[in-house]
């Protein structure tokens, strides 16, 4: 049967500080990767809406691939694949933190790129309507 | 190059092994999608109920399942339920978790669809003598389905991708197969890129369908 209250009463003073301490790591990863994902999203949203065909194609390819892959798979690919493809380089700097941030940015950047593109289209349409009304 | 060599020698074996987990991935995705579609509608209707208490309960459910990571939920279900006497198999726990989690997201999609139908429709149906349940079933929902179809398709893509976390409770699907292969052969680059390609073969066509439904919806509106 459930004995949750007793288990909590006995252990919470040990568990809670530890969990809260690692919540800091969670927040740190979330904050860093969010800021970078916004930048990546902006760049690719601009590429996606650019008039240059090559940039558009790159952006579409990136967005489709990054949105089509599960985050777990992206994280695994980012963390395990490059060192094996280019074993000659120095991968010491590529810590688990870096890997996590890069993986989350690849996924998040693609989602944000779509969001930004969508918002910019809505704004352009709203502006066009306003202009036609005032004309 | 080393990569191509490995791909040439072991590629076929890797592909067969990974695809061996494909039925498991798809059946968990389908099972939890079916569960979420039904249960999500129930949650959405409770969310839109006239009674405050029911509404609050539905909001709490939705907030809880959208506010905690699916990975934590599956651990709670798989390792927590045995304390209450139930012993789900990994497969059952996966479907239950993704289904409950998905129902919370789908409830919001359903709600948006139902609320997008003009309130006058409901009033008109009621004034013709229909009961609220009848009006919902024959007037509101058939129209709302057209609005909800694109987001539901997008949701099923997300659900399919989310099945990649269930290896953590021991369901042997594609992700678990890839981990086994990596520990067996250490060829993580070839295996993981192949795994990614398999996921893309499933998700990109689905995204195409979602985009087409979206265009059709806009044309209809």
Contacts between the chains, C-beta under 8 A, distances in Angstrom:
chain1	res1	chain2	res2	distance
A	1	B	83	7.4
A	1	B	84	7.5
A	1	B	85	7.5
A	2	B	83	5.5
A	2	B	84	6.0
A	3	B	83	7.8
A	4	B	83	7.9
A	64	B	200	8.0
A	64	B	204	5.9
A	64	B	207	7.0
A	65	B	200	6.4
A	67	B	203	7.6
A	67	B	207	7.1
A	68	B	157	7.8
A	68	B	161	7.9
A	68	B	199	6.5
A	68	B	200	4.6
A	68	B	203	3.7
A	68	B	204	5.1
A	68	B	207	6.6
A	69	B	161	7.2
A	69	B	196	5.4
A	69	B	199	5.5
A	69	B	200	6.6
A	69	B	203	7.5
A	70	B	161	3.9
A	70	B	162	7.0
A	70	B	163	7.8
A	70	B	164	3.8
A	70	B	165	7.8
A	70	B	175	7.7
A	70	B	199	6.2
A	71	B	161	7.5
A	71	B	164	8.0
A	72	B	164	4.5
A	72	B	165	6.0
A	72	B	175	6.4
A	73	B	164	5.9
A	73	B	175	7.1
A	73	B	192	7.1
A	73	B	195	6.0
A	73	B	196	5.4
A	73	B	199	6.0
A	74	B	196	7.8
A	76	B	178	7.8
A	76	B	188	7.7
A	76	B	192	5.3
A	76	B	195	8.0
A	77	B	192	4.9
A	77	B	193	6.7
A	77	B	196	5.8
A	80	B	182	7.5
A	80	B	188	4.0
A	80	B	189	7.1
A	80	B	192	6.0
A	81	B	188	6.5
A	81	B	189	4.6
A	81	B	192	5.6
A	81	B	193	6.4
A	84	B	3	7.9
A	84	B	187	7.7
A	84	B	188	5.7
A	84	B	189	4.0
A	85	B	3	6.0
A	85	B	189	5.3
A	87	B	2	7.9
